Amino acid sequence: MAPTTCTIALATLELASTAMGLGCCWAGYFNAAATTFPPMLEALALPSGHQSFGAMMVGYPKFTYHRLPTRKMPNITWRMG
């Protein structure tokens, strides 16, 4: 269950960081290296039996957006039955 739990934790971190004015980005390539690339495994020096299930970069964004982009109203037809 660890991969699923970590994905939920990272998704929550993504939402929380945005609410706190931070920017974030999932670090999939980092996580791939953290699980397969020997120099990265050595640099991380995780305890025996431990592994990385996810990674995210968090920081202060260079650009901020003050509103959502404008969009055309969707053409929706509701039908019952």
C-alpha positions in Angstrom: 0.0 0.0 0.0 3.0 2.3 0.3 3.0 3.5 -3.4 -0.7 4.5 -3.1 -0.3 6.1 0.3 2.6 8.1 -1.0 0.7 9.3 -4.1 -2.1 10.5 -1.8 0.4 12.3 0.4 2.0 14.0 -2.6 -1.4 15.1 -4.0 -2.3 16.5 -0.6 1.1 18.3 -0.5 0.5 19.7 -4.0 -2.9 21.2 -2.9 -1.6 22.5 0.5 1.5 24.1 -1.0 -0.5 26.0 -3.6 -2.8 27.2 -0.8 0.3 28.5 1.0 1.5 30.4 -2.0 4.2 27.9 -2.9 4.7 26.2 -6.3 5.3 22.5 -6.7 6.1 20.0 -9.4 6.1 16.2 -9.3 9.6 14.9 -9.7 9.1 11.7 -11.6 12.5 11.5 -13.2 14.1 12.1 -9.8 12.1 9.3 -8.3 13.0 7.0 -11.2 16.7 7.8 -10.5 16.2 7.3 -6.8 15.0 3.8 -7.3 17.3 2.6 -10.2 20.4 4.8 -10.7 23.3 3.5 -8.5 25.0 6.9 -8.0 21.6 8.4 -6.8 21.0 5.4 -4.5 24.4 5.9 -3.0 23.9 9.7 -2.6 20.5 9.1 -0.9 21.9 6.5 1.5 18.5 5.2 2.4 18.4 2.7 5.3 18.3 -1.0 4.3 14.8 -2.1 3.3 13.7 1.5 2.4 13.0 3.0 -1.0 11.6 6.1 -2.6 7.9 6.0 -3.7 7.6 9.6 -4.8 9.3 13.0 -5.0 8.1 16.6 -5.3 9.9 19.9 -5.8 8.5 22.7 -3.7 9.5 26.4 -3.7 8.5 29.9 -4.3 7.2 30.5 -7.8 8.9 33.0 -10.1 5.5 33.9 -11.7 2.1 34.2 -10.1 -1.3 34.1 -11.8 -3.9 36.5 -10.4 -6.9 34.7 -12.0 -7.9 31.7 -14.0 -7.7 32.0 -17.7 -11.0 33.0 -19.4 -12.9 30.2 -21.1 -15.8 29.9 -23.4 -19.0 28.7 -21.7 -19.5 25.0 -22.5 -22.4 24.0 -24.7 -24.2 21.4 -22.5 -27.6 19.8 -23.3 -29.2 18.1 -20.3 -31.5 15.2 -21.0 -33.5 13.2 -18.6 -34.4 9.5 -19.1 
